[in-house]
Amino acid sequence: MSDAWVDGNELAGVLREIFTMDMTTARGRCAGCGRTGTVGETRVYDHAAGLVARCPHCEAVLFTVVRAPDRAFLSLSGLTVLEMAIPSAE
């Protein structure tokens, strides 16, 4: 594994294509250490076929995103919960 990483804000564009809201403000809990933080706080490794988001505390893989021309593959296996604010329909 390389030590070169960028912060979770790197995921904004690809997650915007999948979700209808800014996912960098969503809060998730690491299945490895229990730390809760925003997607924007994750350490994202972008030198592979996809993006790998790791916990900034214990470095466990939280989720991966792989893009293909007509679809995206999202694995959230390292999160126990992902909390998203829903805009009110007023």
N, C-alpha and C positions, 0 to 999 in steps of 0.2 A: 504494500500500500504506500502510495506517495504521501509526503507531508504537505503537498500543495493543495490548498482548499480555498473556497470562497464562501461567503456567508449565505444563509438560506434565502436571501432576497434574490439570488440567482434563479430561484424556482418560480418567480412571479409570472413570467410569460407563459411557461408551459402549464402551470396550474390554472392560470386564467382561461386557457383553452379547454380545460376539463371541468372546472368549477366556475360558477357565475359570480363569485366574489373574490376579493383579494385574500388569498389563502396564507399570505405571509404573516397575517395577524392571528390566524387560528392557533389555538394552544393545544399541545399534545403532551402526553405522559410517556416517558421512555419505559419500555418493558424491562430493560436491563437494570436501571438504577432508580427508577421512580421519579426522576426529575421532571418537572413540568415547565415548559417554556413555549415560546412562539416558534412557528416554522421559520421565521426570519432569523432566529438565533442559531439555527442548525449550522453545521459545517457541511458544505456541499462539495463533493468530489465530482468533477465534471470531465475527467480525462479517460472515460471509458465509453461504452456503447450508450450509456444513459447517465442519469444523475443519481448520485447516492447521497442521501442526507443522513448525517451521523449526529448523535447526541454530543453536544459540546462538553459535557461532563465526563461521560464514561466511554465515548467513541463507539457505542453500539450503533448498528445500522437501524435507523428509524423507518425509513421508507426509500423506495427506489422508483424512478420514473424513466421509462424507455419509450421513445417516440419512433413510430413507423410512419410511412407516408400517409396512411389513412386511419391511424388509430394510435392510442397511447396505452401503455401498460403501467399500472400503478400498484405497487405492493406496499401495504402499510403494516407489514408483519412485526415491526419493532415498536409499534405504538399500542398502548393499552386503551387509549381514548384519544379522540381528536375533537376538540370543542371549537365550533364556529359560531360567530354572531350572525344572526339572521336579521336582515334589514326589515323594519316594520313596513307593512303594506298600507301606509296612510296616504 
